[in-house]
Amino acid sequence: MTASVTVYSLSTRTVDAELLASLAPDAELTVEGESTLVRWPDLGVRVSTLDPGALPQHLEGLAGFLVAQTGGDADAIAPVLGTVRAVRQVFGIVVEPDFDPDHRAMSLIISLTATLESAFTFANQMFYDPFGRIWLGAADAPPLAELADLRVIKVPEPVEASPAQEARTQRVLVQMAPYGVPCWQGHIRWIGDESTVALRSPAEVARRLVAMHSVVTFARGRPRAEVLADIERFGVADDLSPSEAALLASDPVDEASRQEMIWSLEAIVPLMWALGHIDQLAWPEAMIDVEKLHDQVFAALPDRTAIDAATLRSPTEVLDAVELTVRQHNGVRGCHTSGDLVPMNFNWNDPGEMVVASRSLAAPVLAQRHRALNWLIRFGDADWDHVDTPT
């Protein structure tokens, strides 16, 4: 007999042998292809990563299952479906022969989801949040942690914030106070300070901006030949991300890819701000004025010499913007998970129309803003197409 659990992660953080070993230090680990076996003498926990190519079909099936539970009323669980759409990885966990009375298997699973933070778990025909509490299922069902009778959840030890981080948080909280943005689970992810974060170079940021903006204008209908000529003129062909290069080379253009690229307009804004061409990042209550942004980009970076002359805002200013954006994004993602409504103007202290999180204008704006800022501070040292945005 075996027991099965599925973990759905909104993060792209890799679950590798090193992470599992830190969560189960008294077990032996064996890596077997895409799975890792965590083994004690009388117990085995196999953790496997779903093939990314199978992810869309799997999530479609999960969404169908959830809608079926409501009798076909997708609107009733729109926030839940929004969370499902945000899933980036799925991990299958098999416990052999079954959950143990010493709770080692359950401790490992909850430790894993708590470490990932932006994850939910399917077990016992119910869904649980990252800390093993009921998210979707019978209201009177016990949480996984209670089923395991856990005494210790092995999450990384907290690190004391530096004075610079504490001062930054206070500045950001003052900025946010007029808007009443909620903080899901009471905390956000760790963000380093000026001593640990290295920004990308001004020229690299300017080249990224020009390359992305060129492809966005193509996605919005600008002739391919004009775009290619600009890319050649600025010398940014090598700065195109794989997804941008693929879209620019495609014929016919894939409509889904084109629409996704258009959303990158919102990622241009924080890069323009970081280069000093926009005075401030507006509160995320509306989408950018597209034509105005295009004019600003063309005026700020008219030729290759402007790239070489680019300058960046200070690390302190950038990290303030990162924390502000993470806290804003945390608020809208928390509403996705809890089902709470979001003010269309993203102001809980003076709300106008209230909508489900998936309809909030802030959600896509913050997703792109967060992506650009994380790239700017080299979060996870990821390339543009693979920047993660945990909150």
N, C-alpha and C positions, 0 to 999 in steps of 0.2 A: 504494500500500500504506500502511496505517496501523497503529499499535499502540494498544491500549486498556488502560487501568488503571482500577480502581474503588477509591475510598477511602471507607471506612466510619468515620464519626466518632461518638464517644460524647459529644462536646461540641456545644453550640449556637453555638459561635463562628463568625461569618460569614467565609466565604472570599470577600473582595471584591478589587477591583482594587488597592486600597492595599496589602493584604497580599501579593498576588502581585507587585506592583512591588518590594516590599522584598526578595523572594526571588529576583527576576530583574531586577536594576537595569539590565542592559545590553540589555533587550528592549523592544519597543514593545507597548503593551496597547490592546486594543479591546474595549469592553463591548458585547455583542450580546444584549439581553434577559436571560435567566437564565444566560448563559455569558460567559466572558471569554477572549479569544484572546491568548495570550502569543506574540509573533512575533519571530523573528530573520530575517535575509534568506533563509536556507535551511531554516528550521525553524519549525513552529507547534505550540503546545501549547494545546488548547482545554479549559478547565475549566468544567463545567456542574454545576449543583445539581439534584438530583432533586426534582421536585414533592413537597412534603410529603404531599399526598393519595395519592401512589403509594407512599409509604414502607412502609406495613404489608404490602401485597401483595408488594413487592420482597423484604422481609425474610423473609416466609413462604416465598417461592421459594428464597431463599438457605439457610434452615434445612432445607428439603426436600432441596436438593442435598447439604448436608453429611451429613444422616442417610443418604442413599442411598450415600454413600461408605463408610459403615460396615456396609452390608448391612441397614440398617433399625434398627440398635441405637442409639436416641437416648440411652439412659442412658450409653453409652460416651463421648459427647461433651457431656454435660450442662453442664460449665463453658463450653464453646465456645458452645453455644446460649444460655446466659445472657448472654454478651457480645454476641451477635447481637441479643438482645432489648433490650439497652441502647443500641443504635445510635439516634442522633438525626438524623443527616444522612448523605446519600450523595452523593458527587461523582464524576461520570464524567469521565475524562481521555482525550482522544484526541490522539495524537502524529502529526503529518504532516510528512514522508512516513513516517518511522520513527525509532526512537531513533538519535541522532547519535553519531559517534565521539568527539566532544568532551564527551559526557555532560551537555550542558546540560539536556535534557529530564528525564533521570533525577535530576539534581541538584535540579531544581525540585520533582519529585514527592516525593523523600525529605525535602527541606527543608520541604515543606508538611506532611507527616505528622509530622515531628519537631516542628514548631511547634505543631500541634494536640495532640500528645502522646497523647491518648486516641483513637487511630485505628488501624485496620489496613487493609491493602491487598491487593487481589486482582489478581494478574498471573501470567502463565505457568502458569495452572491451579493456583496455590498461593497461600497467604495469608502475609503478612509483618506483623511488628509495626511500631510507629511509626518505628523506626530501620532498617527494611529487612532485618531478620533473619527467618529462617524461623519461622513460627508454626505453620502446619499445611500439611504437604506432605512431599515427599521429604526425608528426613533429610540426605542428602548433597548437596542442591541448594545452590548458592552464594547468599549474601544479595544483595539488590538493590544494596546499596552496593558489594559486590565486583564485581558485573556492571558497575557504572558506573565502577569504579576511582576513586571520589571522593577528592579531596584535602581539600575543604572542604565542609561542610554548613552552609548559611547559616541558622542559627537565631539568634534574638535574642541579643545579647551579654549575658552574665550581669551582674547588678547586685549590687554589694557589699551585704551585709546590714548594717543599722544595728545599733548596740549593743542597742537595744531588741528588735529581731528575734532577735538571737543569744541574748539572755537569755531571751526567750520560748521559743525552741526548746529550750534547756537545761531549763527548767521542765517543758515538755511531755514531753521524753524521760525525765525522772525519773518522771513520772506513768505512762508507758507501760512502763518497764523491767520491772516485775513480770509483765507479760503477754506479752512477746516478740513483739509484732505485727511482721510483716515489712514492709519498705518496697519496693514494686515499683519496679524500675529505679533504686533508690538515692536518689530525690529526690521531693519533692512540689512542687506549684505554688507560685508566688510569692504571699506574703501580706504586705500592707503593714504599717506600724507605726502608732502612735497619731498620727503627724504627717501621715499620708496617708489614713487611713480615717475617714470621717464616719458615725457611727451614725444610724439613723433616730430620730425623736423618741420619747420615752416614750409620749405619747398615740397616736402612729401605731401603735406596737407593740401597745399595749393594744387599739386599735380592730381591728387585724388579728386579734388573738387572739380577741376576742369574735365577730367576723364569722365566722371560720373555725369556731370551736367551735359556733356556732349551726347552721351547715350540717352539721357532723359529727353533731350530735345528731339532725338530720333524717334523715341517711343511716342512722343506727342505729335509726330507728323512731319518733322523737318526732313528734307531729302537726304538720303543716305550719303550721296556724293559730297554734299556740303559738310556733313558731320565728319566724314573721313578726312576731308581737306583740313578741317579745324584740328583734328587729332594730330595730323601730320605737322601742321603749322606750330602747334604747341609742343610737339615731341612727347606726347603722353600715351603712345600706343602701348608701351610696356606697363603702363599704370592701369590699364583696363583690368577689371576683375574677370575671371573666367565667365561668369554669367553675363557680364556686360558685353564681352567680346562675342559670346555666342549669340546674343540677341542682335547685335549689330551685323553679324554675318548671316543670320537666318533669312531665308526667302522661300516660302512666305513666313512672315513673322508670327510666332505663336502668340495668340491673344492674351492668354493668362500671363505669360512672361512679360508682355508689353505693359499690361496693367500693373503688374508688380513693380516694374521699373519706374513707372510714373509715380508710385508712392515714394520713391527715393528722393523726390523733390524735398520732402520734409527732412531728409538727412543732410541735404545741402545747407540748410539754414544754420545748424550749429557749427558747421565747418566755416561758413562765411563769418559767423560771429567770432569764432576762435581766431580767425585771421584779421579781425578788427574791422570788417566791412559792414557789420550790422551792430548797432549799439547795444541791444539786449535781446535775450531770448524771451519772446512774448509768452504770457500765460497761455497754456494749451486749451483755449476755449474755441478756437477756430483754425481752419486750415490756412496755409500761406496764400497770399496773393500771387498767383503763378506768374503773371506777366511782369509784375513788379520785381519778383525775384530774378527772372531771366535778365531784365535790364540791369539789376544790381551786379549780377555775375559778369556780364559782358563789360560793364563799366569798371569793375574792380580788377579784372584780369583780362585786359585787352590783348596781351601778347606774351611771348615767352619771357621777356625781361621782368614782367610783373611777378612771375613765378619765382624768379631768382631773387627778387627784392622782398618777398613775403616775410612777414613777421607774425609771431603768435602772442596771444595774451599770456599772462603769467600763469605758472602752474597753480597758484592759489585760486585765481579766477576760474580756471578750467575745472579744478576739483570741486569748487563750490557749485558749478553748473552740473557736474556729474551727480553730486549728492542730491541736489534739488530734483533732477530728472529721475533718479532712482526712487526717491520718495514719492514723487508724483506717479510714476509707473507702478510702484508698489500699491498705491491706493486704488488705481483702476483695475489691476490684476486681482486684488483682494475682493473687489466687487464682482468680478467674473466668477470667482470661486464661491462666494457667499450667496450670490443671487441678489445682493443689494443694488438698488438703482444708483445711477450716476447723474449728477446735474449736467445738462448739456453745456453749460458755461463753466463746468469744472469748479464750481464754487459752492461748497456745502453750507457756508454761512449765509449765502443769499442766492439760493437755487432758483432757477427758472424751471424749464421743462426737465423732468426726470426720465431717464431712458435706461434700458438694460445696457450693461457695459459694452456689449458688442456693437451697439449703435452710437456709442459716445465718440465724438470727434477726437477727443483726447487720446483714445486708445491707439489709433494708427500714428498720430503725430508723435506721441511719446515713444512708441516702438522704434521709429526711425531716428528720433533725436537721441535716444538711449544708445542705439547701435553706433551712430557716428561718434558720440563722445567716448564710448568704450573703445572704439578703434583708435581714437586720438590718444588715449592713455595706455594703449597697448594691452588692454585687458585680455588675459589668456594668450597674449602674443598671437592672436588670430588674424588671418587675412580677412579682407573685406567681406567675402561671401560667407564667412564662418564665425562672425562676431556673435558672442553669446550676450544675452541681456537679463541675467538673473537679478531679482530685486530683494 
